[in-house]
Amino acid sequence: MHRPVPALLLATVLAAAALTGCGGGDDQEAKAPPATTTATPAPDGASAAAFRRAVASAKTTVGSIGTDIETAIQGADKVSDAQLAQQFSALADRASAALTTLDGITVPAGAEDEVAALKTAVQTGTNDLRAIAQAADQSDAQAAKTATEALIAHSPAIGTAGDALVAVAGVTAKDTGSDSGKITVQYAPPRTKTEQIAQQLLEVGGTDGVAAGFSQQFVLPTNLKIQAVRGFVGPNYDPSTKTVTLSYGFVDYIATVLRRNDPKITDEEMGEQVAAIDGFILVHELGHAFADIFQLPLTGREEDSVDQLATVFLVGGVNNGERYAIQAARFFRLLFDDRKSLKESDYWDEHSLSIQRAYDIACLVAGSSEENFDGVRSLGILGKSRLERCPSEWTKIDNAWKALLKPYVRG
């Protein structure tokens, strides 16, 4: 089947470096505002500090999205129209979530114009991303070309508005996280179609965004690396190299388990579920990294503790993060159901049994809010007595992780 959309996207994009204006890297100091902009310092005090941190976070988020847009378009000729549509729809969702965050910022006097300009630029970029996704979904090459050209034309405004805002807010290297360790991501070049799809699912699952977000949110005493490798390797963290390893083979294994459980699952549903599970597993492994580099005093089994961290982070800090956690719980339940019998070694393994992990994650999601409580209850996966304890379990675990990580949270 001829796939005209990716080729035309590439023809348009490779000639333009403008996409790098979508936010810039966090390893650079904030740029001065354009000559036409009058920088008005934010007020002193706690409100100014909070505004500065919020702007620094927005800069990191928008910059990460811009990098991922560039990566997605440069790899557009290696994927189908449906996969391209999924990628750009996910990017649009992330941009929309960033816009929601901007809406929630308390803006001091003198910075209203800069915030409004960035919000307008991000909204325009979000619309362009959705237009690309729709064009790819419909295999409409001309519409894809038009939407991509619009994105290129509009993206410099995001960089300009962002630079003006960070200048007004007084954002420094400390605020953006460039004064401490970083979390970087490295993908092994895929050699097969399956590996290409696996890489895309890791990207859609937020691998790069999590790395950028954690780098900005926490003062890291050392650099960490996330590497995606070819072949099959179970997800793991190596404290000697400070490296989280994910593998294309394990991504394919997740898809195999899901397909075996539901032979009628659509490609779109499969992509969403695999990306969500990968996202949970990534944060779980970064939990091991945090336990190592921060020397956290964990009194229970570390595997259970970092499951809790992944759930707390996703549910409490990621748009629709409860869906990621529930998909992970479903996957662990499927792993348990997939076993013909338990061996003695299953009981001395450092992990809880997969079904226990599933129930514990589901309980934390249920306890996080009334809406999530009703959602988990409707799934019928927890007994009434356990379900009733979930709100108190959530409060205890949420407070515990906040206390453990508080000394390392920036600002």
Backbone hydrogen bonds, N-H to C=O, Kabsch-Sander energy under -0.5 kcal/mol:
donor,donor_aa,acceptor,acceptor_aa,energy
7,A,3,R,-0.6
8,L,4,P,-1.7
9,L,5,V,-2.3
10,L,6,P,-2.6
11,A,7,A,-2.3
12,T,8,L,-1.6
13,V,9,L,-2.6
14,L,10,L,-2.7
16,A,13,V,-2.5
20,T,17,A,-1.7
21,G,18,A,-2.2
22,C,19,L,-1.8
23,G,20,T,-0.5
24,G,20,T,-0.6
28,Q,25,G,-0.7
37,T,34,P,-2.3
39,A,37,T,-0.7
42,A,168,V,-1.0
49,A,45,G,-1.9
50,A,46,A,-2.6
51,F,47,S,-2.2
52,R,48,A,-2.5
53,R,49,A,-2.4
54,A,50,A,-2.3
55,V,51,F,-2.4
56,A,52,R,-2.4
57,S,53,R,-2.4
58,A,54,A,-2.2
59,K,55,V,-2.5
60,T,56,A,-2.1
61,T,57,S,-2.5
62,V,58,A,-2.8
63,G,59,K,-2.2
64,S,60,T,-2.2
65,I,61,T,-2.1
66,G,62,V,-2.4
67,T,63,G,-2.1
68,D,64,S,-2.2
69,I,65,I,-2.3
70,E,66,G,-2.0
71,T,67,T,-2.2
72,A,68,D,-2.5
73,I,69,I,-2.4
74,Q,70,E,-2.3
75,G,71,T,-1.3
76,A,73,I,-1.6
78,K,75,G,-1.7
79,V,76,A,-1.1
84,L,80,S,-2.4
85,A,81,D,-2.6
86,Q,82,A,-1.9
87,Q,83,Q,-2.4
88,F,84,L,-2.4
89,S,85,A,-2.0
90,A,86,Q,-2.2
91,L,87,Q,-2.1
92,A,88,F,-2.2
93,D,89,S,-2.1
94,R,90,A,-2.1
95,A,91,L,-2.3
96,S,92,A,-2.5
97,A,93,D,-2.3
98,A,94,R,-2.2
99,L,95,A,-1.9
100,T,96,S,-2.0
101,T,97,A,-2.0
102,L,98,A,-2.2
103,D,99,L,-2.2
104,G,100,T,-1.1
105,I,102,L,-1.3
107,V,105,I,-0.7
111,A,108,P,-1.7
115,V,111,A,-2.1
116,A,112,E,-2.6
117,A,113,D,-2.3
118,L,114,E,-2.0
119,K,115,V,-2.5
120,T,116,A,-2.4
121,A,117,A,-2.2
122,V,118,L,-2.8
123,Q,119,K,-2.5
124,T,120,T,-2.2
125,G,121,A,-2.2
126,T,122,V,-2.5
127,N,123,Q,-2.2
128,D,124,T,-2.0
129,L,125,G,-2.3
130,R,126,T,-2.3
131,A,127,N,-2.0
132,I,128,D,-2.2
133,A,129,L,-2.4
134,Q,130,R,-2.5
135,A,131,A,-2.3
136,A,132,I,-2.6
137,D,133,A,-2.4
138,Q,134,Q,-1.7
139,S,136,A,-1.1
140,D,135,A,-2.9
141,A,139,S,-1.0
144,A,140,D,-2.2
145,K,141,A,-2.4
146,T,142,Q,-2.4
147,A,143,A,-2.6
148,T,144,A,-2.4
149,E,145,K,-2.4
150,A,146,T,-1.9
151,L,147,A,-2.1
152,I,148,T,-2.4
153,A,149,E,-2.2
154,H,150,A,-2.3
155,S,151,L,-2.3
157,A,154,H,-1.2
158,I,154,H,-0.7
158,I,155,S,-1.0
159,G,21,G,-0.5
159,G,155,S,-1.5
160,T,156,P,-2.7
161,A,157,A,-2.5
162,G,158,I,-2.6
163,D,159,G,-2.5
164,A,160,T,-2.2
165,L,161,A,-2.1
166,V,162,G,-2.5
167,A,163,D,-1.6
168,V,164,A,-2.0
169,A,165,L,-2.5
170,G,166,V,-0.9
171,V,166,V,-2.3
176,T,172,T,-1.7
177,G,173,A,-0.9
178,S,173,A,-1.6
179,D,173,A,-0.7
180,S,177,G,-1.3
181,G,220,L,-2.8
184,T,182,K,-0.6
184,T,224,L,-2.2
186,Q,226,I,-2.6
188,A,186,Q,-0.5
188,A,228,A,-2.6
196,Q,192,T,-2.1
197,I,193,K,-2.4
198,A,194,T,-2.2
199,Q,195,E,-2.4
200,Q,196,Q,-2.1
201,L,197,I,-2.4
202,L,198,A,-2.1
203,E,199,Q,-2.0
204,V,200,Q,-2.9
205,G,201,L,-2.3
206,G,203,E,-1.7
207,T,202,L,-1.8
210,V,206,G,-3.0
211,A,207,T,-2.0
212,A,208,D,-2.4
213,G,209,G,-2.8
214,F,210,V,-2.9
215,S,211,A,-1.9
216,Q,212,A,-1.7
217,Q,213,G,-2.4
218,F,214,F,-2.3
219,V,408,Y,-3.0
220,L,218,F,-1.0
224,L,182,K,-3.0
225,K,242,K,-2.1
226,I,184,T,-3.1
227,Q,225,K,-0.5
227,Q,244,V,-3.0
228,A,186,Q,-2.7
229,V,227,Q,-0.6
229,V,246,L,-2.5
233,V,231,G,-0.6
236,N,245,T,-1.6
238,D,243,T,-2.7
241,T,238,D,-0.7
242,K,238,D,-1.3
243,T,238,D,-1.6
244,V,225,K,-3.2
245,T,236,N,-3.0
245,T,243,T,-0.5
246,L,227,Q,-2.9
246,L,244,V,-0.5
248,Y,229,V,-2.6
249,G,231,G,-2.7
251,V,247,S,-1.7
252,D,248,Y,-2.0
253,Y,249,G,-1.9
254,I,250,F,-2.3
255,A,251,V,-1.8
256,T,252,D,-2.1
257,V,253,Y,-2.4
258,L,254,I,-2.3
259,R,255,A,-2.7
260,R,256,T,-2.4
261,N,257,V,-1.8
262,D,258,L,-2.1
265,I,262,D,-2.1
270,M,266,T,-2.7
271,G,267,D,-2.6
272,E,268,E,-2.3
273,Q,269,E,-2.5
274,V,270,M,-2.8
275,A,271,G,-2.3
276,A,272,E,-2.0
277,I,273,Q,-2.4
278,D,274,V,-2.8
279,G,275,A,-2.1
280,F,276,A,-2.0
281,I,277,I,-2.6
282,L,278,D,-2.5
283,V,279,G,-1.9
284,H,280,F,-2.4
285,E,281,I,-2.5
286,L,282,L,-2.4
287,G,283,V,-1.7
288,H,284,H,-1.3
289,A,285,E,-1.7
290,F,286,L,-2.6
291,A,287,G,-2.4
292,D,288,H,-1.7
293,I,289,A,-3.0
294,F,290,F,-2.4
295,Q,292,D,-0.5
296,L,291,A,-1.0
298,L,296,L,-1.7
305,S,301,R,-2.1
306,V,302,E,-2.6
307,D,303,E,-1.4
308,Q,304,D,-1.9
309,L,305,S,-2.1
310,A,306,V,-2.3
311,T,307,D,-2.1
312,V,308,Q,-3.0
313,F,309,L,-2.9
314,L,310,A,-2.3
315,V,311,T,-2.7
316,G,312,V,-2.3
317,G,313,F,-2.1
318,V,314,L,-1.4
321,G,318,V,-2.6
323,R,320,N,-1.5
324,Y,320,N,-0.8
325,A,321,G,-1.9
326,I,322,E,-2.4
327,Q,323,R,-2.4
328,A,324,Y,-2.1
329,A,325,A,-2.4
330,R,326,I,-2.6
331,F,327,Q,-2.2
332,F,328,A,-2.4
333,R,329,A,-2.1
334,L,330,R,-2.3
335,L,331,F,-2.3
336,F,332,F,-1.8
337,D,333,R,-2.6
338,D,334,L,-1.8
339,R,335,L,-0.5
339,R,336,F,-1.3
346,D,343,K,-1.3
347,Y,344,E,-1.5
348,W,344,E,-0.6
348,W,345,S,-0.6
349,D,345,S,-0.9
356,Q,353,L,-0.7
357,R,353,L,-2.3
358,A,354,S,-2.3
359,Y,355,I,-2.1
360,D,356,Q,-2.6
361,I,357,R,-2.5
362,A,358,A,-2.3
363,C,359,Y,-2.3
364,L,360,D,-1.9
365,V,361,I,-2.2
366,A,362,A,-2.4
367,G,363,C,-2.2
368,S,364,L,-0.8
368,S,365,V,-1.0
369,S,366,A,-0.6
373,F,369,S,-2.3
374,D,370,E,-2.4
375,G,371,E,-2.0
376,V,372,N,-2.7
377,R,373,F,-2.5
378,S,374,D,-2.0
379,L,375,G,-0.8
379,L,376,V,-0.7
380,G,376,V,-0.8
380,G,377,R,-1.0
381,I,376,V,-0.8
387,L,383,G,-2.7
388,E,384,K,-2.1
389,R,385,S,-0.7
389,R,386,R,-1.0
390,C,386,R,-0.7
390,C,387,L,-1.0
393,E,389,R,-2.0
394,W,390,C,-2.9
395,T,391,P,-2.2
396,K,392,S,-2.2
397,I,393,E,-2.6
398,D,394,W,-3.2
399,N,395,T,-2.3
400,A,396,K,-2.1
401,W,397,I,-2.3
402,K,398,D,-2.0
403,A,399,N,-2.2
404,L,400,A,-2.3
405,L,401,W,-2.3
406,K,402,K,-1.4
408,Y,405,L,-2.1
409,V,405,L,-0.5
409,V,406,K,-1.3
410,R,217,Q,-3.0
